[in-house]
Structures are given as structure tokens and as C-alpha cells.
Amino acid sequence: MKHQSEILIIGGGVVGISSAYYLTEQGRQVTVVEKGEVCSGSSYGNAGLLVPSHSVPLAAPGVIQKGLRWMMNPESPFYIKPRLDRELLKWLWKFRGACNERHVRKSMPILRDLALASLQLFEELATLDDLEFGFEKRGLLMIFKTEKGLKGGVEEAHLMEEVGIQTQVLSPTDIHQLEPNVRANVVGGVFYPQDAHLIPARFVGQLAQHIEKKGADIRPGTEVLGFETLGNQVKTVRTTRGDFVASEVVLAGGSWSAGIAQDLQLELPIQPAKGYSITVKRPEKCPVIPLSLAEAKVAVTPMGETLRFAGTLELAGLDLSINRRRVRAIENAVSDYLPDIDVEHLELIEIWRGLRPCTPDGLPFLGRSSRYDNLTIATGHAMIGVSLGPITGQLVSQLVMHEKPGIDLSALNPERFS
Ligand SMILES: Cc1cc2nc3c(=O)[nH]c(=O)nc-3n(C[C@H](O)[C@H](O)[C@H](O)COP(=O)(O)OP(=O)(O)OC[C@H]3O[C@@H](n4cnc5c(N)ncnc54)[C@H](O)[C@@H]3O)c2cc1C
């Protein structure tokens, strides 16, 4: 027997569950199929930062040169596992093509609009009775150890101001006044007051429970294996728990989306970029404002009774192994910037790794497929998928219902690299 559903969403991460929320709100009957548990992918242990401040796309001038230098050092913030992988080489070639000023200038207003709209939606979601996900609007404090790093940070702040994001350049004394709870061994910083943070797994988990109460059908342990198509329609979605038939299908499979889309003969150039987090019991000396240890690219986020350190970006395919050296690099960076915090001696709650779904130009894939009339693609959010979760969900719901999306999505066309 085939399971029937009006809308079938593949993937129970922040993107899939947010899409399910906005579709359920429109009175649609939604089924979510998730191969593991809800929120077991990248949406689980990330840094939880909601960041209009991150409106510069990953593909930007200078990134390649910096990446090549870092590649030699397995404890650096960025690492490519050396291997001959055709998809990786194709992706890197496209990434190189997008690392230019014109692309950055074109992408920043798009990422800004998405991030600010999403923040507004988070504020609305935080008022729902059954949702309490540690949402706090305290900004983000980027701190720098080197003059060179600070110079780059101030330049980026100027770029941000040009697109209307508020910034404040701070001296070490200003930093201490703003965040007196921990000492920072730094030369200066940039404060982004519009940023916010939350506890990501709590957000996705509670939103999933909320929509289940409203009638959504969420199926963990249900892995998509392939599809049956007829002409320009996805007819059947084949899973480990049987076949599903739906009028509309949404692909929100994070880093796994490229593999899933292959069965539909669709090319989605996504490279998984592994990152790690270390969550500890909240120490006595604990920042209340999230910090970015800028040169080391490590985020420090207070989350309720815990404190989380997250970072590193490693292109190693769909490999979820934990490299202890890279975890140690995060621990070392923390004590280097914040001498009051010695991660090794704090009460460990969890070491985690996740795969960020990265597109070659640093912009998500969001839109309807031109090949299949009933397929919508929503993936490739890289480092900002939590930030953009609600707005992506709202836009997916508009696309699925054939409404005009509230934001121009032409730059996010999922087939732009085909
Ligand atoms: C260390 C780290 C720190 C980060 N910090 C931040 C941050 O501070 N702010 C921010 O905005 N973003 C951050 N991110 C990025 C963010 O986590 C991701 O962009 C976001 O979680 C992607 O959401 P998603 O729903 O697309 O993917 P996922 O959460 O990975 O969800 C995809 C889901 O699809 C499921 N799936 C896969 N294949 C199948 C299949 N065949 N059948 C059924 N289900 C399937 C997976 O099990 C998974 O649950 C961070 C990421 C990392 C790794």
C-alpha cells in the first residue's frame, strides 16, 4: 500500500521542519520523512547564531588564498582532505569562479534581506505558547587577536554598513565594558547589535512537536531511497518504510540533498563542510553575549545552562568521523582568546560534528524545479541555515502554493549551475 500525503518534505532539519510549519499554518496536510531522528543533522549541535552580520557569502575574494595556506595545517579553521574526487574538483572550480567582489556585492543585499526577515519570524515564533527555545537578542561580538585580523574585520564592518547592517568598532576597554563577565585577550572587536541566538535543537524539536499537534505527520527512521517519475512529475517517493505519493515534494535533505537529487537526474553541487562543537556546563565566568573568536573562526554561544564552542570547516565528503586534533584546535583557540575559560577542565556535555551543506557561490538553493512541476528544492544554507530557517520555510510554503514569493529568489535558482 502507498502512503498518501498532500505535501511530502524530505529532511527533518531546520529547513524541513520550518517549511512544514508554514505549510501547516496554511492548512496543508504535510508529511515529513527523516532518515534519523528529527534534528539529527547539521541543525542539532551548531552555534545557534542568528546572523544578519554574516551577509558576506562564503565565496569571497581572498578565501582561496587563505584556504590554501590553512590547508597545510590540520589544526587550522579550514581544511580540505586531499583526495581525487571529481565532484569536489568541479565544486572548487565553481567556488573559485564566485570568489570575486562583484559576486559579494550582488549577494550581500540578498543574504541581508533573508536574515532580517528570518529574525522577524523568529521573534513571532518565540511568542507561541508552547515554544521556548532560548531566543535572545543580545548581538554578536567579534573579537580579534591581531591588528591584521582587526583591520579585515573593520573593512568587513564597513561593507556591512553599506548594506544597512549596524556595526560598532570597539577597543579592548569597550569590549570589557560590554562583556565584563570574561577577560578577552584581544586588540579590538566589532559588535553587531542586530544579531541574536537560540538553542537550535530545542527550536527544531519544539517546532516539530507544535506542528504534530496541528496534524502534521512526522516520520523519523524513514530514509528516502529513490523516486518514480512520470514525465515532469515526481510520482512516488520510495523509502525504507514504503512508498509515498504526494501532490508536492520538497527536498530539504541538507548535505545529503545532492545524492538524493541524483536519482532525479538533477545536479545540485553541494559539498558537506564538517564543523565541530563542544558543549559544556555553563562555567562560573561565562559570557552573556555570543562571541566570535574571529581569526580562529570559533563561535562561543551561551545557551541556557550550557556554553557551546563551535568551529572549523573541513571539506571531507559525507564523513562524520571526529578528528580529535580539530576539536583540540577549538579548545586551544578558546583559552587563547579567553584566558578565564579552560575548556578541558569544564564539565563536558557533548562533542558533536555536523555537515554544513555548501553551494559553490555561498547562496542557498531555493526554488521550484524546472524539470519536475511538483518539486521544490530548499537546501545549501552552509553556515547560516539556522538563521535562514524560518524565512526559507515561509518561502517554501509560498512556492508550493504557487504564490509569488515575498523575496526575489532568482539568484537562488537551484538549477543555476546546471
Ligand atoms: C559547527 C557548525 C556551526 C554552525 N553554526 C551555525 C550558526 O551559528 N548559525 C546558523 O545559522 N547556522 C549554523 N550552522 C549551519 C546550520 O547548522 C546548517 O546550515 C543547517 O542546520 C542546515 O539545515 P538543513 O535542514 O538544511 O540540514 P540538516 O539539519 O542537516 O537536515 C537535513 C536532514 O535530512 C535528513 N536526510 C538526509 N538524507 C535523507 C534521506 N535520504 N531520507 C530522509 N531524510 C534524509 C538528515 O538526516 C537530516 O536530518 C552551523 C553548522 C555547523 C556544522
The ligand as an ORCA input file, in Angstrom:
! r2SCAN-3c Opt
* xyz 0 1
  C      29.758     23.591     13.633
  C      28.582     24.277     12.961
  C      28.162     25.500     13.433
  C      27.098     26.176     12.805
  N      26.658     27.341     13.332
  C      25.590     27.971     12.776
  C      25.094     29.177     13.338
  O      25.584     29.661     14.343
  N      24.038     29.782     12.736
  C      23.470     29.276     11.605
  O      22.547     29.891     11.075
  N      23.898     28.103     11.060
  C      24.943     27.446     11.626
  N      25.411     26.280     11.078
  C      24.825     25.797      9.829
  C      23.482     25.111     10.057
  O      23.648     24.148     11.058
  C      23.001     24.463      8.751
  O      23.046     25.393      7.683
  C      21.549     23.993      8.897
  O      21.396     23.213     10.036
  C      21.115     23.216      7.663
  O      19.796     22.763      7.887
  P      19.124     21.690      6.945
  O      17.766     21.464      7.449
  O      19.311     22.113      5.529
  O      20.057     20.398      7.092
  P      20.110     19.276      8.246
  O      19.875     19.837      9.580
  O      21.370     18.515      8.029
  O      18.844     18.402      7.904
  C      18.786     17.540      6.807
  C      18.061     16.299      7.269
  O      17.817     15.445      6.151
  C      17.897     14.122      6.617
  N      18.126     13.236      5.476
  C      19.259     13.110      4.756
  N      19.114     12.175      3.805
  C      17.857     11.694      3.925
  C      17.121     10.709      3.233
  N      17.661     10.021      2.215
  N      15.842     10.447      3.623
  C      15.275     11.143      4.661
  N      15.942     12.096      5.358
  C      17.215     12.366      4.988
  C      19.084     14.155      7.567
  O      19.080     13.061      8.472
  C      18.898     15.490      8.259
  O      18.192     15.394      9.483
  C      26.464     25.577     11.685
  C      26.867     24.318     11.245
  C      27.919     23.662     11.879
  C      28.326     22.292     11.399
*
